[in-house]
Amino acid sequence: ASSSSSSSAAASAASASSSSSSAVAASAAASKDGGTGAGGSKVAGAASSSGGSSGSSSAPDLTKSPRWPEIEVLSRFLLMLSFNNRLNVTKHLADIFHIVSLLMATGPPLIRSSLHGLTVNVIQSLCTSLPVGEDALRALRVQLGEFSLPRTKLLFGVSTANRDSSVFDVTPRNIKAPSAHEGVQLTSVETVVDSLMDVVSVCEGAMPDISMRSRWISLACRTAFQDNLALQSRAFVALGCTAAQLSGDEGLLTEILTLLSEQLTALRNLELVQAVLISLTRLHAILPRDSPHGPLLFWVAIGVLQTSVKELFPPALRLLEVNLQHNHANGAFSGRSVSAVYMEAREPFSASLDALDRLCELSFRTNFNFAFTATILKGLRHPQPMTKGITVRVLRLMFDIASKNAAGQVELTTDVVGYLTALVCVAEETRQLVLSGDDDEEEVAADDILSAYGLEVKPALTYSRLWSLAGDDNTVGALLVTLLATMLANAENDLERKFMYELLAEAAIALPKVFPVARDLVMPLITQVVSQSQDPTLIEAVQGIVNTLVSDSSASGQNAQGDEFNQAFLGRIACAGLPDAGSFERLKRMDGIVRSEEVGKLLIAMLSPNEASA
């Protein structure tokens, strides 16, 4: 029976592709061993070796590797041996899962289905052979059910729309590789590896003598630091997911940052940079409470976001979010403001970070909260819808941390105006914090007295609390108005635009002195509204804005100081880049490359702190 099974496996593999000599040798070894654990070990080892050294670093597509036919054949052998639990899965689980993480969603439908089928079979074998208690068995069965769902099959690149996805349909259509390179989503690898790690945790609980986790970390680490475009990115994602269970080992973090500095300086492999950022995000879990890497990784994330490279924005935002959560949970902001903690960490590397600020024309020294908001603002207009959600979460998280006083209550100050302004525009629940309320009754009474004497009364303002935060600080007021105008210029629909115009109309009334700083941004938009809109509310809002700008023009003609707050004012406070902060389209590709090189220099400085301080 074992011989027949091996012959069937050989036939299926031969149908999949032409076998190389090493694949034949491995299959022969398995046949002689009757498909037992030793034979399965040889097949698993050969497949792992093929995947880990698939060829030249210049081949980003694994299917174009000279060893791809061998990988196809060995993948089919692993699948066939897994049907009768011939792989000794408890012994070789780490190797098998390492292979799955490297090869999933790659190649023709037959191979994709084979890798998914192998995973399901391995978990099924664990359910039937692993000596575990009822709770552990239940956990394995949950994972088995999850991996059998259509959504999980899609992560493996297996379509459930037709029967061609079956591991037994060895048809020309099913064994033909895709005409174009179809890269796997790194988030798919992350999701699958997380689920496989849950399986490993159950197995290690039942068999503590077998260090499956350490074995997988070792395999992933070895592959991640090899120069291999086809597999390196997947290996880094797997490394982040598996090594996150370690504690206190920051040496790995240093090695990853070193590689990231090299990649950002060259900026040739965006997928690898994405993978490294995902790995860094996951490795926050190994940072000790007082690790210097905690605050520094904030500036790594900010630096990558400052490049404004569209592909790097989602993983950099996730890194930023997790860094804020990590530092907040470890009490880094207890008794100190967020800006004070991060600006102190920035000081030893201020040369590189200040250079980045100058390239972006956004100074964290001028105003931390507006520079932070402007740096991530593009995320609201990222082509991936999920990125907008992450951006809003990060803004809300930063606002929640920065606005809490010692008693844990929200306290609105100028330190949160940047976050608050952006959130008012995109998160309706935040608007409640700045709506006029009962504490404005004295102002209303004063207006009644002015009206009784026939004096001019300003219109009632809906968001008076927001404007009051900037009323005494012209720099904050100018940044607030510019941020609103920037978000208006990049609004996506009529509903957003209408709200933004109404908000700007209030800003024109509340902050007339600094409002002209946004003139160059809003005038082209206003002209378009006047010529095209039929909405009376919108036209009324626009009219209020125009009245303020006209009044300012008259005042500037009579007052030598009246023209102080124009767009040039932003340059004087080192924030001239704020009007361009809302869109990726405003950045030239060469600018992104130059900024990326500067981030690479920043990382080199962080890895050589003595040289940086000198």
VENSULMO-V170729 format. One record per residue. N is the residue number from 1. NEAR is the number of other C-alpha atoms within 12 Angstrom. Layout:
n=N near=NEAR
n=N near=NEAR
This chain:
n=1 near=11
n=2 near=22
n=3 near=20
n=4 near=16
n=5 near=26
n=6 near=36
n=7 near=24
n=8 near=23
n=9 near=34
n=10 near=34
n=11 near=23
n=12 near=33
n=13 near=38
n=14 near=26
n=15 near=27
n=16 near=38
n=17 near=33
n=18 near=24
n=19 near=29
n=20 near=23
n=21 near=17
n=22 near=24
n=23 near=36
n=24 near=29
n=25 near=22
n=26 near=36
n=27 near=45
n=28 near=25
n=29 near=26
n=30 near=37
n=31 near=32
n=32 near=21
n=33 near=23
n=34 near=24
n=35 near=38
n=36 near=26
n=37 near=29
n=38 near=25
n=39 near=32
n=40 near=43
n=41 near=34
n=42 near=36
n=43 near=45
n=44 near=45
n=45 near=33
n=46 near=37
n=47 near=39
n=48 near=36
n=49 near=29
n=50 near=33
n=51 near=46
n=52 near=40
n=53 near=31
n=54 near=36
n=55 near=26
n=56 near=20
n=57 near=21
n=58 near=18
n=59 near=23
n=60 near=29
n=61 near=32
n=62 near=41
n=63 near=33
n=64 near=27
n=65 near=27
n=66 near=21
n=67 near=32
n=68 near=36
n=69 near=35
n=70 near=39
n=71 near=49
n=72 near=47
n=73 near=42
n=74 near=52
n=75 near=53
n=76 near=44
n=77 near=52
n=78 near=54
n=79 near=45
n=80 near=40
n=81 near=47
n=82 near=41
n=83 near=31
n=84 near=29
n=85 near=35
n=86 near=37
n=87 near=41
n=88 near=33
n=89 near=40
n=90 near=38
n=91 near=32
n=92 near=36
n=93 near=44
n=94 near=41
n=95 near=42
n=96 near=49
n=97 near=47
n=98 near=49
n=99 near=45
n=100 near=46
n=101 near=51
n=102 near=51
n=103 near=47
n=104 near=48
n=105 near=40
n=106 near=45
n=107 near=39
n=108 near=41
n=109 near=40
n=110 near=44
n=111 near=49
n=112 near=42
n=113 near=43
n=114 near=48
n=115 near=46
n=116 near=46
n=117 near=37
n=118 near=44
n=119 near=48
n=120 near=37
n=121 near=35
n=122 near=45
n=123 near=43
n=124 near=29
n=125 near=30
n=126 near=38
n=127 near=32
n=128 near=20
n=129 near=22
n=130 near=29
n=131 near=21
n=132 near=22
n=133 near=17
n=134 near=14
n=135 near=15
n=136 near=25
n=137 near=26
n=138 near=18
n=139 near=26
n=140 near=36
n=141 near=25
n=142 near=23
n=143 near=32
n=144 near=30
n=145 near=22
n=146 near=25
n=147 near=33
n=148 near=26
n=149 near=19
n=150 near=18
n=151 near=18
n=152 near=30
n=153 near=32
n=154 near=27
n=155 near=36
n=156 near=47
n=157 near=34
n=158 near=36
n=159 near=25
n=160 near=20
n=161 near=12
n=162 near=12
n=163 near=18
n=164 near=24
n=165 near=31
n=166 near=27
n=167 near=33
n=168 near=26
n=169 near=23
n=170 near=27
n=171 near=20
n=172 near=15
n=173 near=19
n=174 near=29
n=175 near=34
n=176 near=23
n=177 near=27
n=178 near=22
n=179 near=12
n=180 near=14
n=181 near=18
n=182 near=23
n=183 near=29
n=184 near=34
n=185 near=25
n=186 near=39
n=187 near=29
n=188 near=28
n=189 near=41
n=190 near=35
n=191 near=31
n=192 near=40
n=193 near=43
n=194 near=27
n=195 near=32
n=196 near=40
n=197 near=35
n=198 near=29
n=199 near=41
n=200 near=43
n=201 near=28
n=202 near=35
n=203 near=37
n=204 near=27
n=205 near=24
n=206 near=26
n=207 near=22
n=208 near=18
n=209 near=13
n=210 near=22
n=211 near=23
n=212 near=34
n=213 near=39
n=214 near=27
n=215 near=25
n=216 near=39
n=217 near=33
n=218 near=25
n=219 near=34
n=220 near=40
n=221 near=32
n=222 near=26
n=223 near=34
n=224 near=37
n=225 near=30
n=226 near=26
n=227 near=25
n=228 near=30
n=229 near=36
n=230 near=38
n=231 near=49
n=232 near=44
n=233 near=43
n=234 near=51
n=235 near=47
n=236 near=53
n=237 near=47
n=238 near=49
n=239 near=47
n=240 near=41
n=241 near=42
n=242 near=42
n=243 near=39
n=244 near=32
n=245 near=25
n=246 near=24
n=247 near=19
n=248 near=20
n=249 near=20
n=250 near=25
n=251 near=19
n=252 near=31
n=253 near=38
n=254 near=25
n=255 near=23
n=256 near=33
n=257 near=37
n=258 near=28
n=259 near=33
n=260 near=43
n=261 near=32
n=262 near=26
n=263 near=32
n=264 near=38
n=265 near=28
n=266 near=23
n=267 near=31
n=268 near=19
n=269 near=28
n=270 near=29
n=271 near=36
n=272 near=40
n=273 near=42
n=274 near=40
n=275 near=43
n=276 near=47
n=277 near=49
n=278 near=43
n=279 near=46
n=280 near=48
n=281 near=43
n=282 near=34
n=283 near=40
n=284 near=44
n=285 near=33
n=286 near=29
n=287 near=33
n=288 near=20
n=289 near=20
n=290 near=18
n=291 near=24
n=292 near=27
n=293 near=35
n=294 near=40
n=295 near=39
n=296 near=41
n=297 near=40
n=298 near=38
n=299 near=43
n=300 near=46
n=301 near=44
n=302 near=44
n=303 near=47
n=304 near=50
n=305 near=43
n=306 near=49
n=307 near=40
n=308 near=44
n=309 near=38
n=310 near=33
n=311 near=29
n=312 near=39
n=313 near=41
n=314 near=41
n=315 near=40
n=316 near=42
n=317 near=48
n=318 near=39
n=319 near=41
n=320 near=42
n=321 near=36
n=322 near=33
n=323 near=37
n=324 near=40
n=325 near=29
n=326 near=32
n=327 near=34
n=328 near=28
n=329 near=19
n=330 near=20
n=331 near=20
n=332 near=28
n=333 near=27
n=334 near=20
n=335 near=17
n=336 near=20
n=337 near=28
n=338 near=34
n=339 near=32
n=340 near=23
n=341 near=27
n=342 near=35
n=343 near=28
n=344 near=21
n=345 near=26
n=346 near=35
n=347 near=24
n=348 near=26
n=349 near=34
n=350 near=29
n=351 near=23
n=352 near=30
n=353 near=41
n=354 near=29
n=355 near=26
n=356 near=40
n=357 near=37
n=358 near=27
n=359 near=30
n=360 near=40
n=361 near=30
n=362 near=38
n=363 near=35
n=364 near=37
n=365 near=26
n=366 near=27
n=367 near=34
n=368 near=34
n=369 near=39
n=370 near=43
n=371 near=41
n=372 near=47
n=373 near=45
n=374 near=45
n=375 near=49
n=376 near=51
n=377 near=45
n=378 near=42
n=379 near=42
n=380 near=39
n=381 near=32
n=382 near=29
n=383 near=19
n=384 near=19
n=385 near=14
n=386 near=19
n=387 near=28
n=388 near=25
n=389 near=26
n=390 near=30
n=391 near=40
n=392 near=35
n=393 near=29
n=394 near=36
n=395 near=42
n=396 near=31
n=397 near=29
n=398 near=39
n=399 near=38
n=400 near=28
n=401 near=36
n=402 near=37
n=403 near=32
n=404 near=25
n=405 near=21
n=406 near=15
n=407 near=10
n=408 near=13
n=409 near=12
n=410 near=19
n=411 near=23
n=412 near=27
n=413 near=28
n=414 near=32
n=415 near=34
n=416 near=39
n=417 near=44
n=418 near=44
n=419 near=45
n=420 near=47
n=421 near=49
n=422 near=47
n=423 near=36
n=424 near=34
n=425 near=40
n=426 near=32
n=427 near=23
n=428 near=19
n=429 near=14
n=430 near=24
n=431 near=24
n=432 near=19
n=433 near=25
n=434 near=32
n=435 near=23
n=436 near=22
n=437 near=19
n=438 near=13
n=439 near=13
n=440 near=20
n=441 near=13
n=442 near=13
n=443 near=20
n=444 near=21
n=445 near=16
n=446 near=17
n=447 near=20
n=448 near=19
n=449 near=15
n=450 near=15
n=451 near=15
n=452 near=12
n=453 near=11
n=454 near=10
n=455 near=12
n=456 near=13
n=457 near=19
n=458 near=21
n=459 near=20
n=460 near=23
n=461 near=28
n=462 near=26
n=463 near=31
n=464 near=31
n=465 near=32
n=466 near=40
n=467 near=40
n=468 near=29
n=469 near=29
n=470 near=33
n=471 near=28
n=472 near=17
n=473 near=21
n=474 near=27
n=475 near=34
n=476 near=38
n=477 near=38
n=478 near=46
n=479 near=52
n=480 near=50
n=481 near=51
n=482 near=46
n=483 near=49
n=484 near=50
n=485 near=45
n=486 near=38
n=487 near=44
n=488 near=38
n=489 near=34
n=490 near=32
n=491 near=26
n=492 near=20
n=493 near=14
n=494 near=17
n=495 near=17
n=496 near=23
n=497 near=33
n=498 near=30
n=499 near=29
n=500 near=37
n=501 near=39
n=502 near=31
n=503 near=40
n=504 near=49
n=505 near=39
n=506 near=35
n=507 near=47
n=508 near=42
n=509 near=36
n=510 near=34
n=511 near=40
n=512 near=36
n=513 near=33
n=514 near=38
n=515 near=50
n=516 near=43
n=517 near=46
n=518 near=44
n=519 near=37
n=520 near=22
n=521 near=28
n=522 near=36
n=523 near=24
n=524 near=18
n=525 near=31
n=526 near=35
n=527 near=19
n=528 near=16
n=529 near=26
n=530 near=20
n=531 near=13
n=532 near=13
n=533 near=20
n=534 near=12
n=535 near=18
n=536 near=15
n=537 near=19
n=538 near=30
n=539 near=26
n=540 near=23
n=541 near=30
n=542 near=37
n=543 near=26
n=544 near=29
n=545 near=38
n=546 near=32
n=547 near=23
n=548 near=30
n=549 near=36
n=550 near=20
n=551 near=22
n=552 near=31
n=553 near=26
n=554 near=15
n=555 near=19
n=556 near=19
n=557 near=14
n=558 near=12
n=559 near=12
n=560 near=13
n=561 near=15
n=562 near=22
n=563 near=25
n=564 near=26
n=565 near=34
n=566 near=31
n=567 near=30
n=568 near=23
n=569 near=28
n=570 near=34
n=571 near=25
n=572 near=20
n=573 near=28
n=574 near=29
n=575 near=39
n=576 near=32
n=577 near=35
n=578 near=47
n=579 near=42
n=580 near=31
n=581 near=40
n=582 near=33
n=583 near=31
n=584 near=31
n=585 near=19
n=586 near=21
n=587 near=25
n=588 near=18
n=589 near=17
n=590 near=16
n=591 near=21
n=592 near=32
n=593 near=27
n=594 near=29
n=595 near=37
n=596 near=42
n=597 near=31
n=598 near=37
n=599 near=43
n=600 near=33
n=601 near=34
n=602 near=41
n=603 near=38
n=604 near=30
n=605 near=29
n=606 near=35
n=607 near=30
n=608 near=18
n=609 near=20
n=610 near=12
n=611 near=15
n=612 near=21
n=613 near=16
n=614 near=11
